[in-house]
Amino acid sequence: MKKKIALLLAAMMMVVGLAGCGSKETPEPSAPSSPEAGNETPAPSEEENITIAVAWNAIDATTQTRMTYLEDHLGPALGIDFIFSEAISDTAQLMTFLENSYAAGADGLLSLITDGTEQLVSKADELGVYTAVVSSTLYEEVAAVPTYMGITGIDLSKVADAYGELMDAQFDSAEPANFIVISGGSAMGVASHREATKSMLKTFQTKFDLTYDADITELATLNATTEISTGNEEVKITIVPGFPNMDGYVSGVSGLLQTGDYDAIVSVYPTAETFGTAIDEVEKALGKNVKLLCQANFGENTKKAFSTLDSTGNPTLDGAVINSGSASDAYGVVLLYNGITGHGDAFKPEGKAITMAPGPLVASGAEAYGKLEQLDTSDEMYVYTSDEIKTLLKKYNDAADYDLLMETSRNFTTENILERRGLK
């Protein structure tokens, strides 16, 4: 398999080089598929590996772990060769990667880039390349395209559940507190951020018997820093939308902390590094602990944040909602493999792309994270082993169908994964 990957990458480099010189002719596309005709792309022979290209939106330590999982664990077990992109930042780069992957023999493409999905799916279908996208939006405009298998982004309903679970575990109804709620891109249309913010506000409302003066969805999508009315003098909530790259953003949050009014920051995106210094300065100056709960990824930075004690003797990071990238990748492989091997109809009951979405994992503290961080570290500890993935592939399990995929994704919870990997 390594030899084939090397040849594929060499072919891709040749394609890129020729394109740069203006001397490569665009490959003649196959005739577009139609919903009526169905997908007529021939499945690879039993002896030949299939090839899946993966378009990454970033290359970091987490990405490297995901590459290892795909290339070294799933690849050999399932007969899959992978072509990996560099970091892709826009639609034009994504389309170039699609063309180059097609020229190098790709049968399918898993994309972590959500912009340009309609264009990607349509062009890939012309080329006979199956697609799946790590996104929480299905894009109904192209859902009926035969080679578009579906999406594998985080289940939005479970995002809300995860944040609710984390907030509920961390705060006692008998001990009112004041909160900075970092809503990220909620006001900008980022669905996962909106659902997370709504869930946090709902949890606080129930736990502390709050009375808001506006609908929770309206509060969650405020586009300016706002102290909202809670109907409880003992609970203060200020919502801060936006991202750290915005002018004055970090200093604005730091200013709020320096008032000494706030007991916790709860955030919809990874925040430990962003506000770590500001929180530490306030804790030292005021001699009080400021809790931090946020979204996080598996990796050294998260491990350090959980294991490092602040000046008050508490962890720098108190709890986190963790999205498993390898689970989304595994689901993408499942959808693409079934399509490429000629079994797409069994998994698309309405003839449309489907949603196979994992839920986030919840680390309610350092001990809980210590268990979860063992995932994706060896063949026996991946969130889904190759043997488990085989049960979801029609080639290996004739009973595999749409209902089995939905049941599998519904069962993906913190408790489920800990039990399956013997970590409870």
Disulfide bonds with the S-S distance in Angstrom:
none
